[in-house]
Amino acid sequence: MKHLISLLAFSFLIGCDGEKSNVAPSEGPIEEAAAEAKPPEAVSVNPNLNYEIEGDVVTITDCDRKASGELFIPAIIKGKPVTKIGDEAFYDCTSLTSITIPDGVTGIGDEAFQDCTSLTSITIPDNVTSIGNNSFYDCTSLASITIGNGVKRIKNSAFAGCISLRRITIPDSVTNIDNYAFARCSTLVSITIPDSVTSIGNSTFAGCSTLTKITIPNGVTSIGNWAFYRCHNLTDITIPEKVTSFAAGIFADCLSLIIITIPDSVASIRFAAFSGCTSLTSITIPASVTSIGAEAFSSCTSLTALTFLGDAPEIANDAFDESSPTIYREADAKGWGDTFAGRPVKLITEKP
């Protein structure tokens, strides 16, 4: 990885204890380089770090890919605080087992720790405000994460593929969980989402196949497409009243889902929203729903009853593909016929 450094920024090579092991400015007068150069110091255990100083702050930019074991990022370098872990700084450091981030760090860049496949735990300090895209992507041994109370956003694929992660608590400071943030965390059994969260992105928990239950807090207004796709062991979920749409594929292939309450705020159930939910036996559709998309309930092989509390919504012809529910409606509701998207329609009073 190469970094462009301005004339005001210098790149240094340091040991993990913060001492210079081979100082060589990447830019600047030759005379200055000669004046500061020192013989390299032997490094036997701890890896070396590359860094940049710009103004009064330090960014960690790179690490020796052969580094192994524990790594302590220094808090101060040349009298200046370390405030950021740069993009790809520890990318593919496959032998690092532990990394200590100093409290002064405020940002973790994109792909900062991606593919650190031996990393087992990480603590993100309270001063960090955002966790970058793919920052811990495919850290397959990561089993413990502590997210600091200053984090406001968990960005795209931040922890995707962390297949050893079983539990995580998201602090109250977080407002956004972006696309694929925890996708393919296939051993995740528990996650706590605080009331501060307002949006959950596309495929955020897709492939979290051991997750059994999740409560979406009341502040959430939008849940992205395929958010819980292939959460095979998810049995029940609570959706808050502010959500207006069940997005495409939101619960597709949730094979164990048996309980779902659709709030009165929902106006549309989109493409494949419940496709492949083979354990669902009945669902009540509130009067607020005005449209149902293609394959919305396809392959729901145990679905025997759909109860509608309002007028007949617009519906795609294949909404019940490979499913055979009976439709039940209110007596005074409008727009109903003898069939609905090919399924028989009866009054709720006729419901067994």
PLY file of the C-alpha trace (Angstrom):
ply
format ascii 1.0
element vertex 352
property float x
property float y
property float z
element edge 351
property int vertex1
property int vertex2
end_header
0.00 0.00 0.00
1.26 3.44 -0.89
0.25 6.70 0.68
0.55 10.15 -0.81
2.08 12.50 1.72
2.04 16.29 1.46
5.15 18.40 1.91
4.03 19.09 5.46
3.69 15.39 6.33
6.54 13.00 6.96
6.59 9.22 7.04
8.57 7.43 9.75
9.25 3.83 10.67
8.87 3.09 14.37
8.89 0.17 16.76
5.81 -0.72 18.76
7.19 1.08 21.80
7.11 4.36 19.88
10.91 4.66 19.52
12.39 5.33 16.10
14.02 2.29 14.54
14.72 3.71 11.10
13.88 7.35 10.49
13.69 8.34 6.84
11.48 11.24 5.69
9.72 10.28 2.50
9.94 13.83 1.19
12.01 16.91 1.94
15.58 18.11 1.45
18.31 15.51 1.26
20.25 17.43 3.88
17.42 16.96 6.41
17.26 13.25 5.76
20.97 12.88 6.30
20.80 14.88 9.51
18.05 12.75 11.08
19.03 9.31 9.81
20.03 6.74 12.42
21.18 3.15 12.11
18.18 0.81 12.19
17.44 -0.82 15.53
16.94 -4.57 15.68
13.31 -5.65 16.03
12.94 -9.21 17.25
9.34 -9.55 18.43
7.28 -6.43 17.98
6.51 -5.30 14.44
7.36 -1.90 13.05
4.74 0.69 12.21
4.70 3.36 9.54
3.16 6.67 10.43
2.61 10.20 9.19
2.80 13.43 11.11
0.74 16.29 9.80
0.42 19.37 11.93
0.01 18.26 15.52
-1.41 14.77 14.95
-0.16 11.34 13.97
-1.82 8.74 11.73
-0.71 5.10 11.71
-0.49 4.20 8.04
1.04 0.74 7.72
2.44 -2.27 9.54
4.94 -4.98 8.73
2.84 -7.81 7.30
5.09 -10.34 9.02
4.23 -8.95 12.45
2.95 -11.50 14.96
1.60 -11.73 18.51
0.60 -8.65 20.49
0.92 -5.11 19.19
0.70 -1.93 21.24
0.11 1.23 19.23
1.91 4.10 21.00
-0.19 7.01 22.25
2.51 9.61 21.55
5.04 9.78 18.71
7.63 12.57 18.63
5.60 14.44 21.21
2.39 14.36 19.14
-0.73 12.28 19.82
-1.73 9.32 17.68
-5.29 10.16 16.61
-6.10 7.90 13.68
-5.62 4.39 12.35
-5.41 4.97 8.60
-6.98 3.05 5.72
-5.54 -0.47 5.37
-3.03 0.19 8.16
-3.08 -3.43 9.37
-4.61 -5.01 6.29
-3.70 -8.71 5.97
-1.57 -8.82 9.14
-2.59 -12.43 9.53
-0.36 -13.27 12.52
-1.33 -10.49 14.91
-3.36 -11.86 17.83
-3.93 -8.67 19.85
-3.83 -4.96 19.06
-4.10 -2.24 21.70
-5.47 1.08 20.38
-4.56 4.14 22.48
-7.34 6.24 24.02
-6.47 9.28 21.93
-7.50 7.66 18.64
-10.65 9.26 17.18
-10.98 7.45 13.83
-10.49 3.97 12.39
-10.09 4.01 8.61
-11.49 1.77 5.89
-10.09 -1.78 5.84
-7.86 -0.85 8.77
-7.78 -4.39 10.21
-9.26 -6.37 7.32
-8.12 -9.99 7.08
-6.33 -9.96 10.44
-7.34 -13.59 10.70
-5.55 -14.33 14.00
-6.88 -11.29 15.87
-8.99 -12.56 18.77
-10.13 -9.41 20.59
-10.24 -5.66 20.17
-11.26 -2.69 22.32
-12.30 0.46 20.48
-11.69 3.54 22.65
-14.43 5.98 23.64
-12.92 8.79 21.54
-13.48 6.91 18.28
-16.56 8.31 16.50
-16.80 6.00 13.48
-15.67 2.52 12.49
-14.68 2.54 8.83
-15.88 0.44 5.90
-14.58 -3.16 6.03
-12.49 -2.20 9.07
-12.61 -5.71 10.62
-13.83 -7.57 7.55
-13.07 -11.31 7.66
-11.29 -11.17 11.01
-12.28 -14.79 11.35
-10.85 -15.37 14.87
-12.30 -12.21 16.40
-14.40 -13.41 19.34
-14.58 -10.31 21.54
-15.30 -6.68 20.64
-15.78 -3.74 22.96
-17.12 -0.70 21.11
-16.45 2.62 22.79
-19.22 4.96 23.88
-18.25 7.64 21.37
-18.94 5.63 18.21
-21.81 7.10 16.20
-21.66 5.00 13.06
-20.71 1.44 12.19
-19.99 1.61 8.48
-20.39 -0.85 5.61
-19.15 -4.41 6.27
-17.30 -3.24 9.39
-17.51 -6.67 11.05
-18.70 -8.78 8.13
-17.33 -12.30 8.13
-16.30 -12.28 11.80
-17.35 -15.90 12.10
-16.12 -16.32 15.71
-18.08 -13.38 17.10
-20.87 -14.67 19.39
-22.08 -11.60 21.30
-21.89 -7.88 20.85
-23.30 -4.84 22.62
-23.69 -1.68 20.56
-23.34 1.46 22.71
-26.03 4.13 23.06
-23.98 6.58 21.01
-24.54 4.67 17.74
-27.23 6.04 15.41
-26.49 4.19 12.15
-25.61 0.58 11.38
-24.73 0.48 7.70
-24.91 -2.14 4.95
-23.49 -5.61 5.68
-22.12 -4.40 9.05
-22.46 -7.85 10.67
-23.17 -9.99 7.61
-21.94 -13.59 7.77
-21.28 -13.44 11.51
-22.41 -17.03 11.49
-21.92 -17.76 15.23
-23.56 -14.57 16.51
-26.23 -15.54 19.06
-26.85 -12.22 20.80
-26.73 -8.59 19.81
-28.02 -5.56 21.72
-29.14 -2.61 19.61
-29.74 0.61 21.57
-32.68 2.99 21.20
-30.33 5.57 19.67
-30.16 3.62 16.39
-32.41 5.09 13.67
-31.48 3.03 10.61
-30.30 -0.48 9.77
-28.74 -0.91 6.35
-28.99 -3.50 3.59
-27.99 -7.08 4.50
-26.80 -5.89 7.91
-27.32 -9.28 9.57
-27.53 -11.45 6.44
-26.11 -14.90 7.06
-26.15 -14.62 10.87
-27.42 -18.16 10.90
-27.28 -18.77 14.66
-29.06 -15.56 15.73
-32.31 -16.62 17.41
-33.90 -13.38 18.55
-33.44 -9.68 17.97
-35.34 -6.61 19.14
-35.31 -3.61 16.85
-35.49 -0.45 19.00
-38.33 2.04 18.73
-36.18 4.74 17.15
-35.56 2.76 13.95
-37.44 4.18 10.96
-35.87 2.17 8.14
-34.54 -1.37 7.71
-32.69 -2.13 4.48
-33.14 -4.83 1.86
-32.19 -8.38 2.86
-31.37 -7.17 6.38
-32.03 -10.59 7.98
-31.58 -12.79 4.91
-30.66 -16.37 5.81
-30.91 -15.87 9.56
-31.90 -19.53 9.66
-32.46 -19.78 13.43
-34.29 -16.49 13.97
-37.59 -17.46 15.62
-39.17 -14.12 16.41
-38.54 -10.44 15.92
-40.11 -7.19 17.07
-40.41 -4.38 14.52
-41.04 -0.82 15.81
-44.05 1.28 14.87
-42.04 3.84 12.85
-40.98 1.43 10.10
-42.99 2.15 6.93
-41.86 -0.65 4.64
-40.83 -4.26 4.80
-37.93 -4.07 2.36
-37.04 -6.57 -0.35
-35.93 -9.90 1.08
-35.89 -8.55 4.62
-36.71 -11.97 6.15
-36.02 -14.22 3.16
-34.93 -17.74 4.11
-35.51 -17.19 7.82
-36.37 -20.87 8.10
-37.29 -20.85 11.80
-39.31 -17.63 11.92
-42.66 -18.44 13.50
-43.75 -15.10 14.98
-43.86 -11.73 13.22
-45.97 -8.70 14.00
-46.30 -6.16 11.22
-46.87 -2.71 12.74
-49.63 -0.37 11.58
-47.03 2.02 10.12
-46.06 -0.39 7.32
-47.49 0.56 3.91
-45.70 -1.94 1.66
-44.36 -5.48 1.75
-41.82 -5.70 -1.02
-40.22 -8.32 -3.23
-39.44 -11.64 -1.50
-39.88 -10.10 1.96
-40.88 -13.45 3.51
-39.73 -15.79 0.76
-38.66 -19.17 2.09
-39.97 -18.63 5.62
-40.97 -22.27 5.87
-42.04 -22.18 9.55
-44.52 -19.31 9.28
-48.08 -20.60 9.66
-50.06 -17.36 9.82
-49.60 -13.60 9.49
-51.87 -10.66 10.15
-51.60 -7.81 7.63
-52.62 -4.41 9.04
-54.97 -2.04 7.21
-52.03 0.30 6.51
-50.56 -2.08 3.89
-51.46 -0.93 0.37
-49.06 -3.02 -1.77
-47.47 -6.47 -1.75
-44.60 -7.24 -4.10
-43.57 -10.20 -6.22
-42.74 -13.42 -4.37
-43.42 -11.69 -1.06
-44.65 -14.96 0.48
-43.19 -17.45 -1.98
-42.15 -20.88 -0.71
-43.78 -20.29 2.68
-44.75 -23.93 2.69
-46.38 -23.95 6.16
-48.39 -20.76 5.65
-52.08 -21.61 5.94
-53.68 -18.25 6.79
-53.20 -14.58 5.94
-55.56 -12.24 7.76
-56.11 -8.79 6.25
-57.54 -6.04 8.46
-58.20 -3.51 5.70
-59.10 -3.06 2.05
-57.50 -5.29 -0.57
-53.98 -4.01 -1.38
-52.31 -4.12 -4.77
-50.51 -7.43 -5.13
-48.19 -9.15 -7.58
-49.64 -12.25 -9.24
-46.80 -14.44 -7.97
-46.82 -13.16 -4.38
-47.82 -16.64 -3.14
-45.71 -18.70 -5.52
-45.31 -22.22 -4.04
-47.42 -21.18 -1.02
-51.07 -22.02 -0.41
-52.61 -19.82 2.30
-56.28 -19.03 2.66
-57.00 -15.29 2.74
-59.26 -13.94 5.48
-60.77 -10.44 5.35
-63.04 -8.11 7.26
-66.69 -8.14 6.15
-66.83 -4.41 5.39
-63.44 -4.16 3.62
-63.37 -3.09 -0.02
-61.79 -4.47 -3.17
-61.99 -8.15 -2.35
-63.25 -10.91 -4.62
-63.53 -14.65 -4.31
-59.80 -15.01 -4.87
-56.71 -12.89 -4.21
-53.57 -13.51 -6.27
-54.95 -16.97 -6.96
-55.77 -17.81 -3.33
-59.29 -18.32 -1.95
-60.79 -15.47 0.09
-63.05 -15.95 3.12
-64.42 -13.78 5.90
-62.55 -13.61 9.18
-65.63 -15.04 10.86
-65.04 -18.23 8.84
-61.55 -18.63 10.18
-61.06 -21.95 12.02
0 1
1 2
2 3
3 4
4 5
5 6
6 7
7 8
8 9
9 10
10 11
11 12
12 13
13 14
14 15
15 16
16 17
17 18
18 19
19 20
20 21
21 22
22 23
23 24
24 25
25 26
26 27
27 28
28 29
29 30
30 31
31 32
32 33
33 34
34 35
35 36
36 37
37 38
38 39
39 40
40 41
41 42
42 43
43 44
44 45
45 46
46 47
47 48
48 49
49 50
50 51
51 52
52 53
53 54
54 55
55 56
56 57
57 58
58 59
59 60
60 61
61 62
62 63
63 64
64 65
65 66
66 67
67 68
68 69
69 70
70 71
71 72
72 73
73 74
74 75
75 76
76 77
77 78
78 79
79 80
80 81
81 82
82 83
83 84
84 85
85 86
86 87
87 88
88 89
89 90
90 91
91 92
92 93
93 94
94 95
95 96
96 97
97 98
98 99
99 100
100 101
101 102
102 103
103 104
104 105
105 106
106 107
107 108
108 109
109 110
110 111
111 112
112 113
113 114
114 115
115 116
116 117
117 118
118 119
119 120
120 121
121 122
122 123
123 124
124 125
125 126
126 127
127 128
128 129
129 130
130 131
131 132
132 133
133 134
134 135
135 136
136 137
137 138
138 139
139 140
140 141
141 142
142 143
143 144
144 145
145 146
146 147
147 148
148 149
149 150
150 151
151 152
152 153
153 154
154 155
155 156
156 157
157 158
158 159
159 160
160 161
161 162
162 163
163 164
164 165
165 166
166 167
167 168
168 169
169 170
170 171
171 172
172 173
173 174
174 175
175 176
176 177
177 178
178 179
179 180
180 181
181 182
182 183
183 184
184 185
185 186
186 187
187 188
188 189
189 190
190 191
191 192
192 193
193 194
194 195
195 196
196 197
197 198
198 199
199 200
200 201
201 202
202 203
203 204
204 205
205 206
206 207
207 208
208 209
209 210
210 211
211 212
212 213
213 214
214 215
215 216
216 217
217 218
218 219
219 220
220 221
221 222
222 223
223 224
224 225
225 226
226 227
227 228
228 229
229 230
230 231
231 232
232 233
233 234
234 235
235 236
236 237
237 238
238 239
239 240
240 241
241 242
242 243
243 244
244 245
245 246
246 247
247 248
248 249
249 250
250 251
251 252
252 253
253 254
254 255
255 256
256 257
257 258
258 259
259 260
260 261
261 262
262 263
263 264
264 265
265 266
266 267
267 268
268 269
269 270
270 271
271 272
272 273
273 274
274 275
275 276
276 277
277 278
278 279
279 280
280 281
281 282
282 283
283 284
284 285
285 286
286 287
287 288
288 289
289 290
290 291
291 292
292 293
293 294
294 295
295 296
296 297
297 298
298 299
299 300
300 301
301 302
302 303
303 304
304 305
305 306
306 307
307 308
308 309
309 310
310 311
311 312
312 313
313 314
314 315
315 316
316 317
317 318
318 319
319 320
320 321
321 322
322 323
323 324
324 325
325 326
326 327
327 328
328 329
329 330
330 331
331 332
332 333
333 334
334 335
335 336
336 337
337 338
338 339
339 340
340 341
341 342
342 343
343 344
344 345
345 346
346 347
347 348
348 349
349 350
350 351
